[in-house]
Amino acid sequence: MREFIYDSWNSVMDAERNPLRHIPSLQVRHMIMQILAWMWCCTFAQLIGSWYIFGFTAFAHLVVIGAIAITVTTFEVAKKKPHIFENGFRGPGGEHE
């Protein structure tokens, strides 16, 4: 039973295993997963009839997805343009620009 639950979860939530894996762009796959997350958030809020809960869960999803997006973006920039981080975000004169 534990393996069934694990496999079921991964078949939906793991972008390398769900049908979205066929979309070549990671950004597009991520955006589609975000839209689906919001759709399910709205669906569950309607099912229980509470917009208060919807607001809380929508905000919580936004915070988590935003944190993930910032992390992925930072990692991609570090991989493709590592020189951006060399000066500690200071300009040529040592000041922020």
C-alpha angles and dihedrals in degrees: 000000000000091000091049091053091046093049092045091052093049093046088063106027103037109085090203092058107032122082091264088075087086091067105091097209114081090199092056091048090050092050092049090050089051092051091048091049091053091046091054091045089055092044094054091045089054092047093056093036097230122127089180089064090044090055092049095047092042090053092045091051090048092052094047095043091045092052091049092048092050091049094049091047092049091050092049093049090048090051097046102030109020092159089074090073097047099089096043091245093299126134126236092276093049095258130114114264 
